[in-house]
Amino acid sequence: MLAKINNLLILLFIGLLIAFSWYYMLFDMTMNMDPVSSWSTYDVYLLFIMWAIMMAGMMLPSAIPVILLVEKINTQRSRRKAPFTPTIFFISGYLLAWCAYSVMITFIQWRLHHLELLSPMMDSSSFLFSACLLIVAGAYQFSHLKQRCLHLCRSPMTFLTRDWQDGKVSAIKIGFKHGTFCVGCCWFLMALLFVTGVMNLTWIFMLTLLVLIEKTLPDPLVKSKKLTKVSGSILIIVGGFYLYRYFTA
């Protein structure tokens, strides 16, 4: 009974975080980030906040299984009177990894604006840039690093068992480590928002759905790499179309 209550509380907490993130994206993001041709320090700060909240809303749904697994481990340790750390610290570490990614992608976007590869509306202003990003993202779907990170995201028990230590700092470290696997799995997919528009809610939802399917789909389809091969092939084909438009424009 206690385990069910704890799971419900964890799900409620994650649900509130996701709801807040999507509320921000639906109602506040476009109001806070006005189109500009140059960026002040405050604009860069707002851009980081936008990416950090957006990553939380996009990635937390796919992290629910491993978060519930950590909560199950903590519940079992509590029953044995063994030391345990509240799951919130694992979640904090996971989100910290995506905050680190948000810092990186913020300064990449800032640089892309200065190179005039992004428009003031935060989407690609170059068919060549779009083509390169799509083709590289598609090729990454076939890479060993992608498959390795995806496997660790889907099957975290090995590293959880190996790296588990008592204490809040350790829980944050383990959460951060799992978060880095997810970043390694999805970072190029998130960067595709530069092609579609960073504030394009339709594509934000579609990428969230793709990540959720990749990380939670039943094993047979993912183990055969069919899903990543299909999505990678589509991205490369679309990239080829952009490349054709670049050379025929």
ZADO-1210 file (C-alpha; in nm, 4 decimals, padded with zeros to 6 digits):
<atoms>
<atom x="00.0000" y="00.0000" z="00.0000" code="MET" pos="1"/>
<atom x="00.2800" y="00.2403" z="00.0924" code="LEU" pos="2"/>
<atom x="00.4546" y="00.1706" z="-00.2381" code="ALA" pos="3"/>
<atom x="00.1396" y="00.2588" z="-00.4332" code="LYS" pos="4"/>
<atom x="00.0976" y="00.5825" z="-00.2405" code="ILE" pos="5"/>
<atom x="00.4624" y="00.6772" z="-00.3003" code="ASN" pos="6"/>
<atom x="00.4284" y="00.6009" z="-00.6719" code="ASN" pos="7"/>
<atom x="00.1162" y="00.8149" z="-00.6925" code="LEU" pos="8"/>
<atom x="00.2935" y="01.1032" z="-00.5177" code="LEU" pos="9"/>
<atom x="00.5920" y="01.0741" z="-00.7529" code="ILE" pos="10"/>
<atom x="00.3625" y="01.0635" z="-01.0562" code="LEU" pos="11"/>
<atom x="00.1705" y="01.3640" z="-00.9234" code="LEU" pos="12"/>
<atom x="00.4938" y="01.5598" z="-00.8750" code="PHE" pos="13"/>
<atom x="00.6245" y="01.4713" z="-01.2226" code="ILE" pos="14"/>
<atom x="00.2837" y="01.5446" z="-01.3702" code="GLY" pos="15"/>
<atom x="00.2861" y="01.8920" z="-01.2153" code="LEU" pos="16"/>
<atom x="00.6351" y="01.9598" z="-01.3536" code="LEU" pos="17"/>
<atom x="00.5282" y="01.8462" z="-01.7003" code="ILE" pos="18"/>
<atom x="00.2052" y="02.0462" z="-01.6809" code="ALA" pos="19"/>
<atom x="00.3925" y="02.3598" z="-01.5752" code="PHE" pos="20"/>
<atom x="00.6451" y="02.3128" z="-01.8580" code="SER" pos="21"/>
<atom x="00.3751" y="02.2697" z="-02.1226" code="TRP" pos="22"/>
<atom x="00.1729" y="02.5585" z="-01.9820" code="TYR" pos="23"/>
<atom x="00.4810" y="02.7747" z="-02.0214" code="TYR" pos="24"/>
<atom x="00.5352" y="02.6535" z="-02.3783" code="MET" pos="25"/>
<atom x="00.1714" y="02.7001" z="-02.4734" code="LEU" pos="26"/>
<atom x="00.1005" y="03.0348" z="-02.3108" code="PHE" pos="27"/>
<atom x="00.4183" y="03.2100" z="-02.1890" code="ASP" pos="28"/>
<atom x="00.7047" y="03.1100" z="-02.4176" code="MET" pos="29"/>
<atom x="00.6029" y="03.3090" z="-02.7243" code="THR" pos="30"/>
<atom x="00.5229" y="03.6141" z="-02.5096" code="MET" pos="31"/>
<atom x="00.8573" y="03.6104" z="-02.3258" code="ASN" pos="32"/>
<atom x="01.0717" y="03.5469" z="-02.6347" code="MET" pos="33"/>
<atom x="00.9962" y="03.8203" z="-02.8869" code="ASP" pos="34"/>
<atom x="01.1672" y="03.8083" z="-03.2283" code="PRO" pos="35"/>
<atom x="01.4894" y="04.0118" z="-03.2148" code="VAL" pos="36"/>
<atom x="01.7774" y="04.0662" z="-03.4520" code="SER" pos="37"/>
<atom x="02.0445" y="04.0872" z="-03.1800" code="SER" pos="38"/>
<atom x="02.0725" y="03.9383" z="-02.8340" code="TRP" pos="39"/>
<atom x="02.1391" y="04.1159" z="-02.5054" code="SER" pos="40"/>
<atom x="02.2585" y="03.9320" z="-02.1939" code="THR" pos="41"/>
<atom x="01.9001" y="03.9290" z="-02.0682" code="TYR" pos="42"/>
<atom x="01.7801" y="03.7794" z="-02.3973" code="ASP" pos="43"/>
<atom x="02.0360" y="03.5001" z="-02.3649" code="VAL" pos="44"/>
<atom x="01.9186" y="03.4382" z="-02.0076" code="TYR" pos="45"/>
<atom x="01.5553" y="03.4144" z="-02.1239" code="LEU" pos="46"/>
<atom x="01.6644" y="03.1818" z="-02.4015" code="LEU" pos="47"/>
<atom x="01.8297" y="02.9490" z="-02.1483" code="PHE" pos="48"/>
<atom x="01.5158" y="02.9506" z="-01.9312" code="ILE" pos="49"/>
<atom x="01.3085" y="02.8665" z="-02.2379" code="MET" pos="50"/>
<atom x="01.5315" y="02.5711" z="-02.3327" code="TRP" pos="51"/>
<atom x="01.5525" y="02.4401" z="-01.9741" code="ALA" pos="52"/>
<atom x="01.1746" y="02.4418" z="-01.9239" code="ILE" pos="53"/>
<atom x="01.1183" y="02.3020" z="-02.2721" code="MET" pos="54"/>
<atom x="01.3610" y="02.0143" z="-02.2104" code="MET" pos="55"/>
<atom x="01.1866" y="01.9315" z="-01.8822" code="ALA" pos="56"/>
<atom x="00.8493" y="01.9176" z="-02.0539" code="GLY" pos="57"/>
<atom x="00.9807" y="01.7108" z="-02.3442" code="MET" pos="58"/>
<atom x="01.2028" y="01.4641" z="-02.1572" code="MET" pos="59"/>
<atom x="01.0324" y="01.3971" z="-01.8221" code="LEU" pos="60"/>
<atom x="00.7495" y="01.1854" z="-01.9734" code="PRO" pos="61"/>
<atom x="01.0022" y="00.9368" z="-02.1146" code="SER" pos="62"/>
<atom x="01.1930" y="00.9292" z="-01.7824" code="ALA" pos="63"/>
<atom x="00.8934" y="00.8164" z="-01.5761" code="ILE" pos="64"/>
<atom x="00.9771" y="00.4405" z="-01.5940" code="PRO" pos="65"/>
<atom x="01.3289" y="00.4829" z="-01.4537" code="VAL" pos="66"/>
<atom x="01.2087" y="00.7322" z="-01.1912" code="ILE" pos="67"/>
<atom x="00.9503" y="00.4782" z="-01.0729" code="LEU" pos="68"/>
<atom x="01.2240" y="00.2130" z="-01.0712" code="LEU" pos="69"/>
<atom x="01.4371" y="00.4315" z="-00.8425" code="VAL" pos="70"/>
<atom x="01.1345" y="00.4888" z="-00.6200" code="GLU" pos="71"/>
<atom x="01.0798" y="00.1111" z="-00.6025" code="LYS" pos="72"/>
<atom x="01.4426" y="00.0605" z="-00.4950" code="ILE" pos="73"/>
<atom x="01.4057" y="00.3286" z="-00.2285" code="ASN" pos="74"/>
<atom x="01.0817" y="00.1733" z="-00.1016" code="THR" pos="75"/>
<atom x="01.2473" y="-00.1682" z="-00.0729" code="GLN" pos="76"/>
<atom x="01.5416" y="-00.0192" z="00.1158" code="ARG" pos="77"/>
<atom x="01.3034" y="00.1648" z="00.3476" code="SER" pos="78"/>
<atom x="01.1235" y="-00.1604" z="00.4296" code="ARG" pos="79"/>
<atom x="01.4572" y="-00.3222" z="00.5195" code="ARG" pos="80"/>
<atom x="01.5410" y="-00.0216" z="00.7388" code="LYS" pos="81"/>
<atom x="01.8373" y="00.0461" z="00.5087" code="ALA" pos="82"/>
<atom x="01.9496" y="00.4037" z="00.4297" code="PRO" pos="83"/>
<atom x="01.7727" y="00.5594" z="00.1321" code="PHE" pos="84"/>
<atom x="01.7497" y="00.8979" z="-00.0332" code="THR" pos="85"/>
<atom x="01.4184" y="01.0481" z="-00.1535" code="PRO" pos="86"/>
<atom x="01.3683" y="01.0047" z="-00.5286" code="THR" pos="87"/>
<atom x="01.3407" y="01.3823" z="-00.5717" code="ILE" pos="88"/>
<atom x="01.7213" y="01.4012" z="-00.5631" code="PHE" pos="89"/>
<atom x="01.7494" y="01.1566" z="-00.8524" code="PHE" pos="90"/>
<atom x="01.4973" y="01.3671" z="-01.0462" code="ILE" pos="91"/>
<atom x="01.6987" y="01.6802" z="-00.9664" code="SER" pos="92"/>
<atom x="02.0142" y="01.5210" z="-01.1058" code="GLY" pos="93"/>
<atom x="01.8296" y="01.4154" z="-01.4204" code="TYR" pos="94"/>
<atom x="01.6985" y="01.7673" z="-01.4782" code="LEU" pos="95"/>
<atom x="02.0445" y="01.9090" z="-01.4054" code="LEU" pos="96"/>
<atom x="02.1834" y="01.7139" z="-01.7012" code="ALA" pos="97"/>
<atom x="01.9248" y="01.8727" z="-01.9293" code="TRP" pos="98"/>
<atom x="01.9979" y="02.2153" z="-01.7800" code="CYS" pos="99"/>
<atom x="02.3617" y="02.1617" z="-01.8806" code="ALA" pos="100"/>
<atom x="02.2428" y="02.0751" z="-02.2319" code="TYR" pos="101"/>
<atom x="02.0262" y="02.3899" z="-02.2275" code="SER" pos="102"/>
<atom x="02.3336" y="02.6020" z="-02.1511" code="VAL" pos="103"/>
<atom x="02.5170" y="02.4477" z="-02.4456" code="MET" pos="104"/>
<atom x="02.2276" y="02.4762" z="-02.6913" code="ILE" pos="105"/>
<atom x="02.1601" y="02.8353" z="-02.5792" code="THR" pos="106"/>
<atom x="02.5087" y="02.9497" z="-02.6740" code="PHE" pos="107"/>
<atom x="02.4964" y="02.7473" z="-02.9954" code="ILE" pos="108"/>
<atom x="02.1744" y="02.9270" z="-03.0864" code="GLN" pos="109"/>
<atom x="02.3242" y="03.2625" z="-02.9921" code="TRP" pos="110"/>
<atom x="02.6182" y="03.1885" z="-03.2227" code="ARG" pos="111"/>
<atom x="02.3918" y="03.0722" z="-03.5052" code="LEU" pos="112"/>
<atom x="02.2052" y="03.4031" z="-03.4861" code="HIS" pos="113"/>
<atom x="02.5322" y="03.5912" z="-03.5192" code="HIS" pos="114"/>
<atom x="02.6214" y="03.3780" z="-03.8223" code="LEU" pos="115"/>
<atom x="02.2765" y="03.4635" z="-03.9644" code="GLU" pos="116"/>
<atom x="02.1857" y="03.0949" z="-03.9954" code="LEU" pos="117"/>
<atom x="01.8753" y="03.1516" z="-03.7817" code="LEU" pos="118"/>
<atom x="01.6079" y="03.4105" z="-03.8402" code="SER" pos="119"/>
<atom x="01.4777" y="03.6440" z="-03.5674" code="PRO" pos="120"/>
<atom x="01.1866" y="03.3960" z="-03.5419" code="MET" pos="121"/>
<atom x="01.4389" y="03.1288" z="-03.4296" code="MET" pos="122"/>
<atom x="01.4132" y="02.9034" z="-03.7315" code="ASP" pos="123"/>
<atom x="01.6641" y="02.8199" z="-04.0028" code="SER" pos="124"/>
<atom x="01.7249" y="03.0868" z="-04.2651" code="SER" pos="125"/>
<atom x="01.9406" y="02.8585" z="-04.4805" code="SER" pos="126"/>
<atom x="01.8380" y="02.5514" z="-04.6798" code="PHE" pos="127"/>
<atom x="02.1991" y="02.4318" z="-04.6606" code="LEU" pos="128"/>
<atom x="02.2102" y="02.4589" z="-04.2809" code="PHE" pos="129"/>
<atom x="01.8746" y="02.2785" z="-04.2529" code="SER" pos="130"/>
<atom x="01.9943" y="02.0048" z="-04.4885" code="ALA" pos="131"/>
<atom x="02.3176" y="01.9504" z="-04.2974" code="CYS" pos="132"/>
<atom x="02.1416" y="01.9358" z="-03.9608" code="LEU" pos="133"/>
<atom x="01.8767" y="01.6924" z="-04.0851" code="LEU" pos="134"/>
<atom x="02.1281" y="01.4628" z="-04.2544" code="ILE" pos="135"/>
<atom x="02.3642" y="01.4601" z="-03.9551" code="VAL" pos="136"/>
<atom x="02.0724" y="01.3977" z="-03.7158" code="ALA" pos="137"/>
<atom x="01.9524" y="01.1162" z="-03.9405" code="GLY" pos="138"/>
<atom x="02.2987" y="00.9597" z="-03.9591" code="ALA" pos="139"/>
<atom x="02.3299" y="00.9840" z="-03.5795" code="TYR" pos="140"/>
<atom x="02.0214" y="00.7636" z="-03.5458" code="GLN" pos="141"/>
<atom x="02.2305" y="00.4808" z="-03.6993" code="PHE" pos="142"/>
<atom x="02.5383" y="00.5418" z="-03.4810" code="SER" pos="143"/>
<atom x="02.6726" y="00.3115" z="-03.2113" code="HIS" pos="144"/>
<atom x="02.6690" y="00.5984" z="-02.9587" code="LEU" pos="145"/>
<atom x="02.2976" y="00.6571" z="-03.0191" code="LYS" pos="146"/>
<atom x="02.2181" y="00.2877" z="-02.9766" code="GLN" pos="147"/>
<atom x="02.4349" y="00.2588" z="-02.6653" code="ARG" pos="148"/>
<atom x="02.2768" y="00.5619" z="-02.4980" code="CYS" pos="149"/>
<atom x="01.9283" y="00.4423" z="-02.5953" code="LEU" pos="150"/>
<atom x="01.9985" y="00.0997" z="-02.4462" code="HIS" pos="151"/>
<atom x="02.1171" y="00.2559" z="-02.1181" code="LEU" pos="152"/>
<atom x="01.8105" y="00.4809" z="-02.1076" code="CYS" pos="153"/>
<atom x="01.5789" y="00.1850" z="-02.1587" code="ARG" pos="154"/>
<atom x="01.7665" y="-00.0598" z="-01.9341" code="SER" pos="155"/>
<atom x="01.9153" y="00.1407" z="-01.6448" code="PRO" pos="156"/>
<atom x="01.9230" y="-00.1373" z="-01.3833" code="MET" pos="157"/>
<atom x="02.2855" y="-00.2325" z="-01.4574" code="THR" pos="158"/>
<atom x="02.4335" y="00.1103" z="-01.3899" code="PHE" pos="159"/>
<atom x="02.1892" y="00.1784" z="-01.1048" code="LEU" pos="160"/>
<atom x="02.3042" y="-00.1378" z="-00.9297" code="THR" pos="161"/>
<atom x="02.6709" y="-00.0708" z="-01.0015" code="ARG" pos="162"/>
<atom x="02.6777" y="00.2986" z="-00.9084" code="ASP" pos="163"/>
<atom x="02.4232" y="00.3063" z="-00.6263" code="TRP" pos="164"/>
<atom x="02.5520" y="00.4720" z="-00.3097" code="GLN" pos="165"/>
<atom x="02.3779" y="00.6216" z="-00.0113" code="ASP" pos="166"/>
<atom x="02.3370" y="00.9951" z="00.0235" code="GLY" pos="167"/>
<atom x="02.1815" y="01.2918" z="-00.1500" code="LYS" pos="168"/>
<atom x="02.4919" y="01.3808" z="-00.3520" code="VAL" pos="169"/>
<atom x="02.5149" y="01.0260" z="-00.4833" code="SER" pos="170"/>
<atom x="02.1466" y="01.0278" z="-00.5819" code="ALA" pos="171"/>
<atom x="02.1968" y="01.3527" z="-00.7723" code="ILE" pos="172"/>
<atom x="02.5048" y="01.2071" z="-00.9440" code="LYS" pos="173"/>
<atom x="02.3166" y="00.8943" z="-01.0502" code="ILE" pos="174"/>
<atom x="02.0272" y="01.1066" z="-01.1797" code="GLY" pos="175"/>
<atom x="02.2735" y="01.3254" z="-01.3675" code="PHE" pos="176"/>
<atom x="02.4409" y="01.0183" z="-01.5165" code="LYS" pos="177"/>
<atom x="02.1095" y="00.8833" z="-01.6409" code="HIS" pos="178"/>
<atom x="02.0326" y="01.2289" z="-01.7752" code="GLY" pos="179"/>
<atom x="02.3584" y="01.2326" z="-01.9723" code="THR" pos="180"/>
<atom x="02.2592" y="00.9017" z="-02.1348" code="PHE" pos="181"/>
<atom x="01.9313" y="01.0636" z="-02.2384" code="CYS" pos="182"/>
<atom x="02.1146" y="01.3689" z="-02.3695" code="VAL" pos="183"/>
<atom x="02.3431" y="01.1414" z="-02.5712" code="GLY" pos="184"/>
<atom x="02.0371" y="00.9642" z="-02.7065" code="CYS" pos="185"/>
<atom x="01.8326" y="01.2716" z="-02.8007" code="CYS" pos="186"/>
<atom x="02.0552" y="01.5796" z="-02.8375" code="TRP" pos="187"/>
<atom x="02.0486" y="01.5865" z="-03.2190" code="PHE" pos="188"/>
<atom x="01.6718" y="01.5344" z="-03.2201" code="LEU" pos="189"/>
<atom x="01.6296" y="01.8381" z="-02.9954" code="MET" pos="190"/>
<atom x="01.8581" y="02.0410" z="-03.2238" code="ALA" pos="191"/>
<atom x="01.6129" y="01.9772" z="-03.5102" code="LEU" pos="192"/>
<atom x="01.4034" y="02.2567" z="-03.3597" code="LEU" pos="193"/>
<atom x="01.6485" y="02.4910" z="-03.5306" code="PHE" pos="194"/>
<atom x="01.5043" y="02.3661" z="-03.8605" code="VAL" pos="195"/>
<atom x="01.1364" y="02.3714" z="-03.7688" code="THR" pos="196"/>
<atom x="01.1467" y="02.6699" z="-03.5356" code="GLY" pos="197"/>
<atom x="01.2490" y="02.6645" z="-03.1706" code="VAL" pos="198"/>
<atom x="00.9006" y="02.7777" z="-03.0643" code="MET" pos="199"/>
<atom x="00.7082" y="02.5559" z="-03.3079" code="ASN" pos="200"/>
<atom x="00.4726" y="02.3751" z="-03.0683" code="LEU" pos="201"/>
<atom x="00.3646" y="02.1176" z="-03.3276" code="THR" pos="202"/>
<atom x="00.7210" y="01.9962" z="-03.3761" code="TRP" pos="203"/>
<atom x="00.7945" y="02.0169" z="-03.0037" code="ILE" pos="204"/>
<atom x="00.5043" y="01.7773" z="-02.9473" code="PHE" pos="205"/>
<atom x="00.6118" y="01.5469" z="-03.2335" code="MET" pos="206"/>
<atom x="00.9700" y="01.5249" z="-03.1056" code="LEU" pos="207"/>
<atom x="00.8418" y="01.4586" z="-02.7534" code="THR" pos="208"/>
<atom x="00.6296" y="01.1757" z="-02.8901" code="LEU" pos="209"/>
<atom x="00.9217" y="01.0309" z="-03.0887" code="LEU" pos="210"/>
<atom x="01.1477" y="01.0324" z="-02.7812" code="VAL" pos="211"/>
<atom x="00.8723" y="00.8748" z="-02.5708" code="LEU" pos="212"/>
<atom x="00.8230" y="00.5970" z="-02.8271" code="ILE" pos="213"/>
<atom x="01.1974" y="00.5356" z="-02.8633" code="GLU" pos="214"/>
<atom x="01.2486" y="00.4973" z="-02.4903" code="LYS" pos="215"/>
<atom x="00.9318" y="00.3082" z="-02.3940" code="THR" pos="216"/>
<atom x="00.8349" y="00.0981" z="-02.6989" code="LEU" pos="217"/>
<atom x="00.8367" y="-00.2816" z="-02.6389" code="PRO" pos="218"/>
<atom x="01.1805" y="-00.4371" z="-02.6733" code="ASP" pos="219"/>
<atom x="01.1507" y="-00.6411" z="-02.9964" code="PRO" pos="220"/>
<atom x="01.1033" y="-00.3371" z="-03.2207" code="LEU" pos="221"/>
<atom x="01.3741" y="-00.1271" z="-03.0569" code="VAL" pos="222"/>
<atom x="01.6254" y="-00.4117" z="-03.0257" code="LYS" pos="223"/>
<atom x="01.6033" y="-00.4705" z="-03.3996" code="SER" pos="224"/>
<atom x="01.6804" y="-00.0993" z="-03.4433" code="LYS" pos="225"/>
<atom x="01.3844" y="-00.0666" z="-03.6786" code="LYS" pos="226"/>
<atom x="01.2503" y="00.2505" z="-03.5196" code="LEU" pos="227"/>
<atom x="01.5779" y="00.4437" z="-03.5190" code="THR" pos="228"/>
<atom x="01.6544" y="00.3255" z="-03.8728" code="LYS" pos="229"/>
<atom x="01.3150" y="00.4411" z="-03.9967" code="VAL" pos="230"/>
<atom x="01.3365" y="00.7812" z="-03.8267" code="SER" pos="231"/>
<atom x="01.6994" y="00.8223" z="-03.9351" code="GLY" pos="232"/>
<atom x="01.6148" y="00.7382" z="-04.2951" code="SER" pos="233"/>
<atom x="01.3267" y="00.9868" z="-04.2974" code="ILE" pos="234"/>
<atom x="01.5511" y="01.2625" z="-04.1622" code="LEU" pos="235"/>
<atom x="01.8174" y="01.1917" z="-04.4263" code="ILE" pos="236"/>
<atom x="01.5562" y="01.1930" z="-04.7049" code="ILE" pos="237"/>
<atom x="01.4090" y="01.5237" z="-04.5838" code="VAL" pos="238"/>
<atom x="01.7628" y="01.6605" z="-04.5554" code="GLY" pos="239"/>
<atom x="01.8233" y="01.5566" z="-04.9149" code="GLY" pos="240"/>
<atom x="01.5119" y="01.7484" z="-05.0170" code="PHE" pos="241"/>
<atom x="01.6422" y="02.0619" z="-04.8442" code="TYR" pos="242"/>
<atom x="01.9763" y="02.0104" z="-05.0162" code="LEU" pos="243"/>
<atom x="01.7984" y="01.9892" z="-05.3522" code="TYR" pos="244"/>
<atom x="01.6123" y="02.3113" z="-05.2765" code="ARG" pos="245"/>
<atom x="01.9411" y="02.4803" z="-05.1862" code="TYR" pos="246"/>
<atom x="02.1062" y="02.3913" z="-05.5161" code="PHE" pos="247"/>
<atom x="01.7984" y="02.4684" z="-05.7267" code="THR" pos="248"/>
<atom x="01.6974" y="02.7921" z="-05.5544" code="ALA" pos="249"/>
</atoms>
